[in-house]
């Protein structure tokens, strides 16, 4: 399991400051995780759930770790030029990938 965002799967998240459902893009810095002293990452939210926007994945970490979501579930239905499914998670600088559709891992 490559996901760094498992605790957010299929959950509606509220902004702690405003108590409103999360919307849009957010940049955060985490400390002492994933082997880093500090690491920045961007999340994208729609109706309180992780969600890709039209052009960018729902989660992008500074170390090139990427996760694609649709309505809070790991999901990437895009295909490459040969018709192969693109990964929903890209980790370890592209060395490890996982494919997911609607929250279900695809082999």
C-alpha positions in Angstrom: 0.0 0.0 0.0 1.6 3.2 -1.2 -1.0 5.8 -0.2 0.0 8.4 2.3 -3.5 9.7 2.6 -5.4 6.6 3.8 -7.0 8.3 6.7 -8.9 10.6 4.3 -10.3 7.9 2.1 -14.0 8.2 1.4 -14.4 10.8 4.2 -15.8 14.3 4.1 -13.3 16.7 5.7 -14.1 20.1 7.3 -11.7 23.0 7.6 -10.8 23.2 11.3 -10.7 27.0 11.3 -14.0 27.7 9.6 -15.9 24.5 10.3 -16.9 24.6 6.6 -16.5 21.7 4.1 -13.0 21.9 2.5 -12.9 23.3 -1.0 -10.1 24.1 -3.4 -6.4 23.8 -3.0 -4.4 23.7 0.2 -0.6 23.8 0.8 0.8 22.3 4.0 4.2 21.3 5.5 4.6 18.2 7.6 7.4 17.6 10.0 9.2 14.3 10.7 7.3 12.0 8.4 8.2 9.7 5.5 11.9 10.0 6.4 11.9 13.8 6.0 12.6 16.6 8.5 10.0 18.7 6.6 8.0 18.0 3.5 5.5 20.2 1.7 2.4 18.9 -0.1 -0.6 20.2 -1.9 -4.1 18.8 -1.6 -7.1 19.5 -3.7 -10.7 19.3 -2.3 -14.1 19.2 -3.8 -17.1 19.1 -1.4 -14.8 18.0 1.5 -13.3 15.1 -0.4 -9.9 14.6 -2.0 -10.5 15.1 -5.7 -8.4 15.7 -8.8 -9.1 19.0 -10.6 -9.3 19.1 -14.3 -5.5 19.3 -14.8 -3.8 18.2 -11.5 -3.9 15.3 -9.1 -5.6 15.6 -5.7 -2.3 15.1 -3.8 1.2 16.2 -4.7 4.1 15.8 -2.3 7.4 17.7 -2.7 9.2 14.4 -3.3 7.2 13.7 -6.4 4.7 11.3 -4.6 1.3 11.8 -6.3 -2.1 10.4 -5.6 -5.2 10.7 -7.8 -8.7 10.8 -6.3 -12.3 11.1 -7.4 -14.9 11.9 -4.8 -12.6 10.8 -1.9 -11.6 7.5 -3.5 -8.3 6.6 -5.2 -9.1 6.7 -8.9 -7.4 7.3 -12.2 -9.2 6.3 -15.3 -6.9 8.1 -17.7 -5.0 6.0 -20.3 -1.7 6.5 -22.0 -1.2 6.6 -25.8 -1.1 2.8 -26.0 -4.4 2.5 -24.1 -2.9 1.4 -20.8 -4.4 2.6 -17.6 -2.3 5.3 -15.9 -1.5 4.8 -12.2 -3.5 6.4 -9.4 -0.4 6.5 -7.1 3.1 7.3 -8.2 5.7 6.8 -5.4 9.5 6.6 -4.8 10.2 9.0 -7.7 8.2 6.9 -10.2 9.7 3.6 -9.2 6.5 2.3 -7.6 3.0 2.7 -8.9 -0.5 1.4 -8.0 -3.6 1.4 -10.2 -7.0 2.2 -8.7 -10.5 2.7 -10.0 -13.3 3.9 -7.7 -11.4 3.0 -4.6 -10.5 -0.6 -5.8 -7.0 -1.6 -6.6 -6.5 -2.9 -10.1 -3.7 -5.3 -11.0 
